[in-house]
């Protein structure tokens, strides 16, 4: 059984060696994430070049995701690198402080904090491990009382319970990083901390302008990690190509207990709106140091798969962990086992639904037909990948093969659930294209004599959005 759920892995010191990266791709990585919170522009260009080279050597399409840093909502540095905060103590967050901090006060990377908070607000630092209650705001100083103490080290993040920080989603650094991502033609750009559809529209416009020379237009992923994004999730989805359920910062702002239900809501909404969705943060966190996951982590990954996520994501586990390859291998097996338990309810999916586009109707017809006829495969001849995307929004045990002549579309489809992208020559003759598609799958052992399969294409051939034909064939 081939895995339908895709795996996104973050590249870092633990996985930048070509031999390790090759093992990761063979183990099951479909998309490589480049974290722009670390490293310089040339570092990312070099790593992107490495990924392209290794993927070609392995013979596997792999997409690149450029993950923007977003606003630096963080404390500054401490003279000793860290301090211990005691419950009940006064601790000042000082936007005007330039000298290193101590146990009484620290500077801020985020200078707007004094204007964003008021007495009674709760600030959560270091992923919620430190809890501060705002007592007063005096000029550039935010005076707080420590509610939940502990160790606080350099540059730890700041969240406001319930949201409300005014930091823009796109910083000057992000704008430069978008240009870098377009230099190596990243298939996906993930935008951190968007609060509205406008944030995503601006990021898309910047990326399209930066990629204009090569006519490259990346897919835009909105990382849902602010509480303000939840009420406008539908608008953000409409302005994006997909979302990431970024459970770290989101949990700090809305509370840990609210995240599981929000995760299910976001995955369901994304699939209904024909968008992709990635579930991220601490999925296999213990494997940064341990060779096997905890049972809770196994359940977490499995539940995301059962919810219908397109992909599950690894961060520090593959970027800096001791067992990057083993982590991917475990995630692969967990996803496979969860998918075996999935129920197919295609008939219910189509009840009372209307399709306003011919190509979308053809895609749905292919699913319905392949399911009831017991086809071995569904083949979508697609230039943009849209037909394969629509098919992937519904659970079906039949594998979907997205065949395209466009390298960019092939790589982009690596993120779509249950879609196996394949590159084939551009052809204008319909019958020749259908024959070539069948030959490719026979060559790979997917189809054998006697097998039936469904295939979709457009006439005339080679025009994006032109899928208008469904054919059921039998291999002779």
C-alpha positions, 0 to 999 in steps of 0.5 A: 500500500502506498502512503497517501498522506505526505511528509514535510521535513525541515532541513537543518544541520542534522539533515544537510549532509547529502547522504542523510538527505538522500536517505530522508527522501528515500524514507518518504519525505515529499516536501522539504521546508527551508526555515528562513528564521535561521541562516542567510540568503546564500545558505538557503540557495545552497540548500535548495540547490542540494535538494534539487540535486539529491531529488534528481539523483533519487529520481523523485519529485520533491517540492521546496517550501520557503517558510518566512520568519515573520515578525520578531515578537521576542525578548532581547538578550540577557547578560548571562544568556538566561535568568530564573524568574520567580513567581511573584517577582516584578519583571520589566519588558523594556522597549527602550533598553539597549544593555543586556537583561537581568532578572529584573528587566530585559530589552525587546526586539518587538518595540511596539509591545508597550502600545499593544498591552494594558494592565490586566493583560497576560503575556506568555513567553517561551511557548507559554512556559513563562506567564506574566501579568501586566501591572502597568505601562510606563512609557517604553516599559511594560511592568509585569508580575511573574505568575508562572516562573522558570528559566527564560533565555535569549530571544524567546518569543512573546505571545499575548493571551487572546491575541491582539499584537499589532505586528505586521505579518510581512517584515522587511526581512520577509520581503527580501526572503521572498526574493531569495525564495523566488531565486530558486523557484520555491514551489510553496511560500509559507507566510507566518502570522497572517491576520487577514486575507490582505496579508496573504494577497500582499505576500502573493503579489510580492512573490509574483513580482519577484518570480516574474523573470522566470514566470514562476508563481508559487503556491501560498500557505497561510500559517494559522498561528494567531487567534485573530486569524480564526474568525476570518479563516474562510477569507484567509483560505480564499486568498491562499492555496493552503494553510498550515495548522501551526499549533505552537503559537496558536496554542499559546494564544488560544489555549492548548485545550482549544487546539484539537477542535480547531485543527479538525475545523481547519482541515475540514474547511480547507478540504471543502474549499479545495485547499491543501492543509499541513498539520505541524508542530511537535508531532514527533518531538520526543524523537529529537532525542529518542529513537522511537516516538511516544504513544501519544505522538503516534496517536497525534499523527494518526489522528491528523491523518484520519482528519484528512490532512494533506501532510504532516510536518517535522521541524526540529526532529529532522532539522536538529534531531539525533534521528532524522531518518528514523523519525520519517520512517516512523511517521511513514508507518503511522500514516500507512496504518491510519490510512488502512482504517479510513472509510470511503464515503464518496456517495455521501460526499457528492449528495446535494452538491453542485459543480459549476465548472466542467473540469471539476465535474469531470474530476468528481465523475472520475472519482465516483466511477473509479470507486464503483468500478474498482479501478486500479488507478485514476490518471489525470492529464493536467497542466496546472495540477488543478484536476488532481487537487480536486480529486485529492479532496475526497478519500478514496482507496484508488491512487491518483496519478497526476501526469503533467509536462510542467516540472513546477506542477509535478513538484507542487502536486507532491503535497496533494494527498493521495496524488502521485505526480509524474512527468510526461512529454507535452503532447497535442494528440489526444490518443497518443497522450492517453497511450503514453499515460497508460504505458508509463503506469504499466512500466512502473508496475501500477497497471497490468493486463486486464486492469481497469483505470479511469483517465481524464484530459482536456480537448484540445490538449495542453490548456490549463483548466481545460479538462473536459473528458473522462474515459474508462480503459482496460489494459490489454 
